[in-house]
Amino acid sequence: MQDRQIGEVRVTRVEEQMGPGFPAKDFFPEFEAEAFAAQQNWLAPNYYQPESGRLMTSIHSWLLRTGKYTILVDSCSGNHKPRPGMPRFDMLDTKYLDRLRDAGVEPKEIDFVMCTHLHVDHVGWNTRLENGRWVPTFPNAKYVMSRTDHEHWAAMAQKPDTETYQINTYNDSVLPIIEAGKAEFVSGEHDMCGCCTLRPAPGHTPGQIRIDLESRGKRAIFAGDALHNPVQVPLWKWNSRFCEDRDLARRSRHTLLADCVEQGALLMPAHFAPPHAAYVKAAGDGFELDWDYDNARGRMG
């Protein structure tokens, strides 16, 4: 369990799972073997597994404790959820809630669940199975999500050619939240809790949002899936295979990285393997990483 202190806000990573994911050559539509090979000296072994050619991927939430509010950023994949065609997410039985409790928080103590977007691995623990029904896992929380993203996925869930796992994700992890009256939809820039600003970061999905945290002059940006792997910092023009609008995703990624540089903000994505977060520096017409190793080892500073 790793804590970081951003001003007065305590930030803890809550892991659901971590391990090899997609092959790099399949995950990045813009993949170029020579460009990728030039990065391998620092990518392996934390972020890339050379023997399999697969990217190392963490699936985790960020837990924020402000002193007044307890906030969960993204809720991973969830347990007991049918995800045909996506074995990494299909009918899981993980210890995620135990890890949340190990961090010192009970589900009933969460005040807000902030969904950066509505993909399968970001909304799964929104709900849990109880007596054959999907009910909110965090019963006292408001679930904050993009209105644009919701409208998109609500429509997609009605289309017969939408992949089954995506339909299931909406029906078991988003719709029950709305039916329970727990959803709060946001558009554009939106201030939350006195220290968080939700900003549009579209492209990966139509309504993806990022969460900009500021406390006592310290900053962090929770990036959702604006980028999945650290190689997308130096190779920031590379998208993932799941980015719906590649040009827009690329622009959002560049803006986010440039903001990290300008503001000195800690970059906190949803899928980076250890140490999970980094500072960003300008490098020519691009960017490079300055890893937050000290805090990843548990130092509070």
RODO-2510 file (C-alpha; in nm, 4 decimals, decimal comma):
residues 301
     n   res          X          Y          Z
     1     m     0,0000     0,0000     0,0000
     2     q     0,1577     0,3268    -0,1113
     3     d     0,0655     0,6692     0,0277
     4     r     0,1544     1,0037    -0,1210
     5     q     0,0854     1,3425     0,0307
     6     i    -0,0348     1,6160    -0,2061
     7     g    -0,0579     1,9197     0,0193
     8     e    -0,3168     1,8245     0,2792
     9     v    -0,4611     1,5394     0,0705
    10     r    -0,3513     1,1846     0,1411
    11     v    -0,3482     0,9715    -0,1750
    12     t    -0,3367     0,5907    -0,1638
    13     r    -0,3245     0,3473    -0,4526
    14     v    -0,5670     0,0555    -0,4125
    15     e    -0,4707    -0,2299    -0,6416
    16     e    -0,7104    -0,4741    -0,8012
    17     q    -0,4642    -0,6607    -1,0229
    18     m    -0,1313    -0,6226    -1,1968
    19     g     0,0470    -0,8250    -1,4630
    20     p     0,1178    -0,8625    -1,8350
    21     g    -0,1521    -0,7290    -2,0657
    22     f    -0,1657    -0,6766    -2,4404
    23     p     0,1370    -0,7255    -2,6682
    24     a     0,2862    -0,3833    -2,7350
    25     k     0,2692    -0,4275    -3,1117
    26     d    -0,1041    -0,4968    -3,0892
    27     f    -0,1902    -0,2325    -2,8315
    28     f    -0,0535     0,0748    -3,0083
    29     p    -0,1948     0,1389    -3,3581
    30     e     0,1031     0,3679    -3,4284
    31     f     0,3542     0,1077    -3,3067
    32     e     0,6984     0,1279    -3,4693
    33     a     0,9435    -0,1435    -3,3673
    34     e     1,2515     0,0788    -3,3912
    35     a     1,1006     0,3607    -3,1851
    36     f     0,9806     0,1160    -2,9210
    37     a     1,3161    -0,0635    -2,9061
    38     a     1,4862     0,2681    -2,8328
    39     q     1,2845     0,2887    -2,5078
    40     q     1,3286    -0,0694    -2,3885
    41     n     1,6350    -0,0020    -2,1730
    42     w     1,4098     0,1661    -1,9150
    43     l     1,0738     0,0037    -1,9949
    44     a     1,1796    -0,3485    -1,8932
    45     p     1,0982    -0,5115    -1,6612
    46     n     0,8491    -0,2831    -1,4795
    47     y     0,6505    -0,1656    -1,7807
    48     y     0,7291    -0,4194    -2,0508
    49     q     0,7954    -0,7936    -2,0469
    50     p     1,0538    -0,8639    -2,3209
    51     e     1,0128    -1,2409    -2,3178
    52     s     0,6421    -1,2189    -2,4020
    53     g     0,6359    -0,8815    -2,5776
    54     r     0,3538    -0,7743    -2,3446
    55     l     0,3011    -0,4469    -2,1628
    56     m     0,2882    -0,4626    -1,7843
    57     t    -0,0351    -0,3120    -1,6623
    58     s    -0,1698    -0,2191    -1,3214
    59     i    -0,5425    -0,1845    -1,2618
    60     h    -0,5982     0,0302    -0,9569
    61     s    -0,8008     0,3049    -0,7944
    62     w    -0,6710     0,6200    -0,6344
    63     l    -0,8094     0,6876    -0,2860
    64     l    -0,8075     1,0533    -0,1782
    65     r    -0,8583     1,1661     0,1789
    66     t    -0,8951     1,5434     0,2031
    67     g    -0,9747     1,5683     0,5731
    68     k    -1,3372     1,6408     0,4862
    69     y    -1,4133     1,3977     0,2045
    70     t    -1,3063     1,0483     0,1055
    71     i    -1,2913     1,0097    -0,2726
    72     l    -1,2326     0,7072    -0,4940
    73     v    -1,1011     0,7759    -0,8453
    74     d    -1,2086     0,4903    -1,0773
    75     s    -1,3352     0,1579    -0,9449
    76     c    -1,1472    -0,1023    -1,1509
    77     s    -1,3165    -0,4158    -1,2904
    78     g    -1,5313    -0,5629    -1,0132
    79     n    -1,6087    -0,9178    -0,9055
    80     h    -1,8438    -1,1792    -1,0535
    81     k    -1,9112    -0,9802    -1,3696
    82     p    -1,9502    -1,1563    -1,7056
    83     r    -1,7125    -1,0072    -1,9614
    84     p    -1,7091    -1,2472    -2,2578
    85     g    -1,4108    -1,1985    -2,4837
    86     m    -1,2175    -1,0103    -2,2123
    87     p    -1,0655    -1,2815    -1,9906
    88     r    -0,8708    -1,0371    -1,7765
    89     f    -1,1991    -0,8914    -1,6515
    90     d    -1,4317    -1,1916    -1,6732
    91     m    -1,5901    -1,3310    -1,3535
    92     l    -1,3151    -1,2077    -1,1255
    93     d    -1,2866    -1,2855    -0,7571
    94     t    -1,0272    -1,0403    -0,6242
    95     k    -0,9507    -0,9017    -0,2774
    96     y    -1,0055    -0,5424    -0,3849
    97     l    -1,2406    -0,4494    -0,0991
    98     d    -1,0035    -0,6088     0,1498
    99     r    -0,7264    -0,3877     0,0144
   100     l    -0,9506    -0,0834     0,0489
   101     r    -1,0095    -0,1791     0,4121
   102     d    -0,6358    -0,2353     0,4574
   103     a    -0,5963     0,1274     0,3557
   104     g    -0,8251     0,2163     0,6457
   105     v    -1,1502     0,2850     0,4589
   106     e    -1,4799     0,0963     0,4625
   107     p    -1,7029     0,1119     0,1512
   108     k    -1,9670     0,3074     0,3448
   109     e    -1,7091     0,5803     0,4165
   110     i    -1,6598     0,6772     0,0513
   111     d    -1,8233     1,0136    -0,0221
   112     f    -1,7570     1,0356    -0,3968
   113     v    -1,6666     0,7873    -0,6684
   114     m    -1,5209     0,9775    -0,9625
   115     c    -1,5366     0,7845    -1,2902
   116     t    -1,2854     0,9232    -1,5396
   117     h    -1,4748     0,7315    -1,8093
   118     l    -1,7113     0,4353    -1,8341
   119     h    -1,4876     0,1550    -1,9621
   120     v    -1,4984    -0,1944    -1,8146
   121     d    -1,1905    -0,1525    -1,5931
   122     h    -1,2940     0,1833    -1,4468
   123     v    -1,6493     0,1241    -1,3232
   124     g    -1,6627    -0,2411    -1,2145
   125     w    -1,6648    -0,1913    -0,8384
   126     n    -1,9375     0,0709    -0,8721
   127     t    -2,1660    -0,2205    -0,7893
   128     r    -2,1565    -0,5573    -0,6176
   129     l    -2,3843    -0,8589    -0,6393
   130     e    -2,6317    -0,8906    -0,3518
   131     n    -2,9128    -1,1466    -0,3588
   132     g    -2,8989    -1,1642    -0,7374
   133     r    -2,9064    -0,7854    -0,7858
   134     w    -2,6368    -0,5308    -0,8636
   135     v    -2,6338    -0,2717    -0,5863
   136     p    -2,4012     0,0244    -0,5171
   137     t    -2,0814    -0,0940    -0,3491
   138     f    -2,0381     0,2448    -0,1845
   139     p    -2,3866     0,3110    -0,0464
   140     n    -2,3263     0,6648     0,0811
   141     a    -2,1336     0,7911    -0,2213
   142     k    -2,2294     1,0098    -0,5105
   143     y    -2,0948     0,8627    -0,8335
   144     v    -1,9617     1,1419    -1,0520
   145     m    -1,9440     1,0757    -1,4253
   146     s    -1,9308     1,2663    -1,7506
   147     r    -2,2691     1,3392    -1,9037
   148     t    -2,1174     1,3041    -2,2508
   149     d    -1,9649     0,9660    -2,1715
   150     h    -2,2885     0,8427    -2,0194
   151     e    -2,4977     0,9482    -2,3176
   152     h    -2,2522     0,7712    -2,5472
   153     w    -2,2495     0,4400    -2,3572
   154     a    -2,6219     0,4431    -2,2852
   155     a    -2,6778     0,4614    -2,6601
   156     m    -2,4120     0,1983    -2,7352
   157     a    -2,5724    -0,0433    -2,4880
   158     q    -2,8845    -0,0442    -2,7050
   159     k    -2,7063    -0,1321    -3,0291
   160     p    -2,6967    -0,4982    -3,1319
   161     d    -2,3466    -0,4716    -3,2770
   162     t    -2,1935    -0,3424    -2,9526
   163     e    -1,9651    -0,5999    -2,7920
   164     t    -2,1394    -0,7976    -2,5195
   165     y    -1,8873    -0,7108    -2,2488
   166     q    -1,9506    -0,3404    -2,3115
   167     i    -2,3273    -0,3846    -2,2899
   168     n    -2,2840    -0,5821    -1,9680
   169     t    -2,0567    -0,3132    -1,8245
   170     y    -2,3225    -0,0481    -1,8704
   171     n    -2,6063    -0,2683    -1,7476
   172     d    -2,4377    -0,4019    -1,4336
   173     s    -2,2018    -0,1194    -1,3346
   174     v    -2,3578     0,2089    -1,4523
   175     l    -2,7330     0,1683    -1,4898
   176     p    -2,7871     0,0384    -1,1323
   177     i    -2,6153     0,3518    -0,9996
   178     i    -2,8537     0,5725    -1,1946
   179     e    -3,1558     0,3688    -1,0867
   180     a    -3,0447     0,4021    -0,7237
   181     g    -3,0335     0,7815    -0,7604
   182     k    -2,6590     0,7894    -0,6882
   183     a    -2,5310     0,9353    -1,0177
   184     e    -2,4150     1,2927    -1,0603
   185     f    -2,3475     1,3971    -1,4211
   186     v    -2,1008     1,6730    -1,5018
   187     s    -2,0159     1,8702    -1,8160
   188     g    -1,7223     2,0930    -1,8978
   189     e    -1,5005     2,2024    -1,6107
   190     h    -1,6472     2,1210    -1,2717
   191     d    -1,5139     2,1963    -0,9227
   192     m    -1,5512     1,9252    -0,6598
   193     c    -1,4775     1,9132    -0,2878
   194     g    -1,2792     2,2372    -0,2815
   195     c    -0,9596     2,0791    -0,4129
   196     c    -1,0482     1,8870    -0,7306
   197     t    -1,1305     2,0240    -1,0741
   198     l    -1,2772     1,7868    -1,3315
   199     r    -1,1663     1,8777    -1,6836
   200     p    -1,2566     1,7235    -2,0203
   201     a    -0,9882     1,4938    -2,1672
   202     p    -1,1783     1,3395    -2,4588
   203     g    -1,0583     1,1077    -2,7314
   204     h    -1,0080     0,7808    -2,5529
   205     t    -1,3820     0,8012    -2,4990
   206     p    -1,6051     1,0925    -2,6037
   207     g    -1,6468     1,2216    -2,2501
   208     q    -1,3367     1,1138    -2,0604
   209     i    -1,2426     1,3509    -1,7788
   210     r    -0,9221     1,4081    -1,5871
   211     i    -0,9129     1,5156    -1,2233
   212     d    -0,6800     1,7990    -1,1267
   213     l    -0,5975     1,8078    -0,7558
   214     e    -0,4511     2,1143    -0,5853
   215     s    -0,3788     2,1503    -0,2139
   216     r    -0,1460     2,4011    -0,0483
   217     g     0,0330     2,4685    -0,3736
   218     k     0,0936     2,1019    -0,4555
   219     r    -0,0696     1,9481    -0,7623
   220     a    -0,1492     1,6108    -0,9142
   221     i    -0,3421     1,5117    -1,2248
   222     f    -0,5362     1,1853    -1,2303
   223     a    -0,5193     1,1019    -1,5979
   224     g    -0,7622     0,8122    -1,6447
   225     d    -0,6735     0,6505    -1,9766
   226     a    -0,5279     0,9575    -2,1460
   227     l    -0,2253     0,7294    -2,1437
   228     h    -0,1856     0,3633    -2,0433
   229     n     0,1871     0,2970    -2,0421
   230     p     0,4880     0,5200    -1,9611
   231     v     0,6171     0,4840    -2,3168
   232     q     0,3349     0,7211    -2,4165
   233     v     0,5179     1,0068    -2,2460
   234     p     0,8211     1,0207    -2,4777
   235     l     0,6092     0,8734    -2,7590
   236     w     0,3087     1,0899    -2,6775
   237     k     0,1602     1,0630    -3,0270
   238     w     0,0921     0,6915    -2,9759
   239     n    -0,2667     0,6002    -2,8909
   240     s    -0,4082     0,2804    -2,7500
   241     r    -0,6190     0,0445    -2,9594
   242     f    -0,9195     0,1530    -2,7495
   243     c    -0,8982     0,5258    -2,8248
   244     e    -1,2159     0,6126    -3,0130
   245     d    -1,1002     0,9415    -3,1661
   246     r    -0,7245     0,9147    -3,2168
   247     d    -0,6579     1,2757    -3,3157
   248     l    -0,8560     1,4074    -3,0198
   249     a    -0,6936     1,1561    -2,7809
   250     r    -0,3513     1,2715    -2,8983
   251     r    -0,4379     1,6376    -2,8381
   252     s    -0,5774     1,5631    -2,4916
   253     r    -0,2636     1,3668    -2,4023
   254     h    -0,0341     1,6470    -2,5131
   255     t    -0,2347     1,9057    -2,3207
   256     l    -0,2282     1,6930    -2,0061
   257     l     0,1478     1,6311    -2,0249
   258     a     0,2182     1,9982    -2,0975
   259     d     0,0048     2,0931    -1,7949
   260     c     0,2058     1,8518    -1,5782
   261     v     0,5250     2,0253    -1,6889
   262     e     0,3939     2,3789    -1,6462
   263     q     0,2291     2,3166    -1,3083
   264     g     0,4843     2,0748    -1,1620
   265     a     0,1940     1,8340    -1,1173
   266     l     0,2405     1,4659    -1,0355
   267     l     0,1057     1,2491    -1,3176
   268     m    -0,1168     0,9762    -1,1710
   269     p    -0,2546     0,7449    -1,4426
   270     a    -0,4842     0,4473    -1,3941
   271     h    -0,2550     0,1755    -1,5288
   272     f     0,1130     0,2528    -1,4724
   273     a     0,3068    -0,0265    -1,3012
   274     p     0,5454     0,0625    -1,0111
   275     p     0,6125     0,3290    -0,9049
   276     h     0,2751     0,4186    -1,0612
   277     a     0,3204     0,7982    -1,0690
   278     a     0,5784     1,0387    -1,2091
   279     y     0,6636     1,3988    -1,2748
   280     v     0,6972     1,5102    -1,6356
   281     k     0,9753     1,7200    -1,7862
   282     a     0,9975     1,8881    -2,1245
   283     a     1,2440     1,7222    -2,3631
   284     g     1,2886     1,9002    -2,6936
   285     d     0,9467     1,9041    -2,8582
   286     g     0,8266     1,6203    -2,6347
   287     f     0,8376     1,4917    -2,2788
   288     e     1,0255     1,2632    -2,0447
   289     l     0,9522     1,1101    -1,7045
   290     d     1,0966     1,1893    -1,3623
   291     w     0,9775     0,9009    -1,1464
   292     d     0,8345     0,9635    -0,7995
   293     y     1,0431     0,6856    -0,6414
   294     d     1,0712     0,8328    -0,2920
   295     n     0,6978     0,8556    -0,2342
   296     a     0,6444     0,5190    -0,4018
   297     r     0,8574     0,3702    -0,1267
   298     g     0,6298     0,5181     0,1333
   299     r     0,7986     0,8463     0,2217
   300     m     0,5475     1,1201     0,2935
   301     g     0,6826     1,4368     0,1367
***
